[in-house]
Amino acid sequence: MKLIRFFLTAIHLGIVVLLLATLANKYISPSTFGWLNLLSLAFPALMFLNVILCIIWIIFWRKRAIFFLAISLLFINATRRWINYTPENKEIADFKVLLLNTKNGVWGQKDIRNYIKQVDADILMLQETSFDIDLEQ
């Protein structure tokens, strides 16, 4: 049993080293060391193995579970990027922007005014406008 725990610990340490190497992509250019960038493709599988091994250590009530869980905290941001999870931010206001090139369009002035009123944009940007657009009419 000790031999199995030793091999599992060695494998887990190897996985953690590879996961740490994927974090080094932020600092090492692919032109310097391209294989490191390729390693980031294995991040999901490595993270899955890391979680499975942490669960095994927790089940066996080993102190090394605390060590590996503490190291796993380093990978929270990378996992969030991989899962593409961002917490909801309610402070960002929704607004509508309308960008309209009015010079070469087939619409008339009255149609353009009606469309702008219909869209009810918060920010209005008009390009190549050769006439005054009074939205109060």
Secondary structure, DSSP 8 states (H G I E B T S, - for coil): -HHHHHHHHHHHHHHHHHHHHHHGGGTS-TTT-HHHHHHGGGHHHHHHHHHHHHHHHHHTT-THHHHHHHHHGGGHHHHHHHHT-----TTS----EEEEE-SS-S--HHHHHHHHHHHT-SEEEEES--S---TT-
